[in-house]
Amino acid sequence: MSTATPVKPKAGLEDVVAGESAICYIDGDRGVLSYCGYDIHDLADMDHGVSFEECCFLLWHRRLPSRAELGDLQTQLAAARILPEPILRAMKSMPHVDGMDALRTLTSMLGHFDPETALSTPEANYRKAIRLAGQLSSLVATWGRIQAGGGHIDPDPALGHAANFLYMLTGTRPSALAARAFDVSLVLHADHELNASTFAARVSAATLTDLHSAIVGAIGALKGPLHGGANAEVMKMLLEIGQDAGVERAEEFIRAKLARKEKISGFGHRVYRTEDPRATHLRRFSKSIGDKAGQPQWYAMSDRIEHVVKAEKKLNPNVDFYSASMFYSLGIPIDLYTPIFAVSRISGWTAHVLEQYQNNRLIRPRTEYIGPAYPQQVLPIDQR
Ligand SMILES: CC(C)(COP(=O)(O)OP(=O)(O)OC[C@H]1O[C@@H](n2cnc3c(N)ncnc32)[C@H](O)[C@@H]1OP(=O)(O)O)[C@@H](O)C(=O)NCCC(=O)NCCS
């Protein structure tokens, strides 16, 4: 055991290296993001990039799958997309709550119906990771459908993960452009090193709690507006500006917000000092999907907002800024934006939890005590 004096890091653990991982690499000064050595721009290429299923395999195995391995994983994911009947019933009987609250509760419930919840061998944990990835996608799509007053739709095993999600949500098989754009957006959100929710998952896993418990903790962390909740906040802001308001009004709105010293959701990042490489792709989708949907105003307003925030605050858009208008133009309800983040990030969370289990040590840092001087005398209650 070390007896060294604890070192006090910067607030928010900024720039602290809190562990080793072979999953994701970020160079925030150069705007590099890579999964297991593969550059995100190559993985997210519309024509030559990978599917979300290949991305899952990559994060879980640290290498891309062969055709046979991919086929096996697709089959396993498709089977996992069929939700246990009690979960469907619970969903139908739940009140109208926030999508992330529903996802947190239902993911916890999934643990009650998983045959291997308490079994923590590497093989069982891998099977659970696949099941969770399949189930979360069906949970979110079905939740969205039920909340919109529609009936539950069975998954279509012939569809890829992304296309199936859109099908289960809307009841319509998506166009090739919509399916691939959504697929790429899942790839872009899949992992991001030691972000808040992944850290939460690893801290939980390091106590040797079960995988479902670790993921429930991660979902709670993702919900916050400083993390995954930002995408929904961005769209609420665009709607508050107004769909017919125009770019001048959008600029006025943002300048007023900045003058009031308010933060603009979808901007800034703890690690990137350059453009968030994920935003590069999502910006393009925001435009192409918006044009296709006959809703070019969201991109136009977002573009103007980006210019103002860059000029005034030197802040770049992050992953949540352009994903908001892209999801909106795909017809996805705002309440599902952060849950969709989880539909993708489940791949990274589970990869990190499996990695944590492989070489575990309890994560237990220290605080610097700033409370009343020690020792205080415990006075009888009438003398306090
Ligand atoms: C992502 C985020 C939490 C990173 O935070 P951080 O590294 O702790 O940076 P801070 O919140 O300390 O911000 C540093 C400075 O930049 C400003 N800033 C950061 N993000 C800002 C934003 N989105 N809008 C306006 N100003 C912002 C802060 O006000 C602060 O200014 P100050 O030093 O004058 O007080 C932060 O940029 C943010 O809150 N962004 C909006 C929420 C969001 O989009 N989250 C998704 C992240 S992927």
The ligand as an ORCA input file, in Angstrom:
! r2SCAN-3c Opt
* xyz 0 1
  C     -19.171     20.178    -21.835
  C     -18.902     21.070    -20.646
  C     -19.649     20.537    -19.432
  C     -17.393     21.048    -20.375
  O     -17.248     21.771    -19.245
  P     -15.875     22.190    -18.533
  O     -14.701     21.611    -19.175
  O     -16.081     21.913    -17.091
  O     -15.851     23.737    -18.799
  P     -16.573     24.819    -17.896
  O     -18.004     24.523    -17.702
  O     -15.738     25.004    -16.661
  O     -16.448     26.068    -18.825
  C     -15.235     26.839    -19.004
  C     -15.640     28.222    -19.485
  O     -16.266     28.111    -20.782
  C     -17.628     28.538    -20.704
  N     -18.448     27.562    -21.415
  C     -18.254     26.241    -21.501
  N     -19.222     25.691    -22.220
  C     -20.032     26.680    -22.588
  C     -21.191     26.713    -23.353
  N     -21.727     25.613    -23.849
  N     -21.780     27.907    -23.563
  C     -21.252     29.043    -23.059
  N     -20.142     29.060    -22.327
  C     -19.552     27.884    -22.089
  C     -17.989     28.520    -19.231
  O     -19.015     29.405    -18.917
  C     -16.683     28.896    -18.599
  O     -16.493     30.273    -18.736
  P     -15.841     31.152    -17.568
  O     -14.457     30.576    -17.388
  O     -15.882     32.521    -18.099
  O     -16.708     30.916    -16.354
  C     -19.350     22.520    -20.950
  O     -18.700     22.982    -22.106
  C     -20.849     22.637    -21.075
  O     -21.536     22.790    -20.054
  N     -21.397     22.567    -22.325
  C     -22.824     22.615    -22.516
  C     -23.446     21.254    -22.235
  C     -23.103     20.256    -23.312
  O     -23.213     20.518    -24.490
  N     -22.735     19.058    -22.867
  C     -22.410     17.970    -23.759
  C     -20.957     17.648    -23.728
  S     -20.496     16.475    -24.967
*
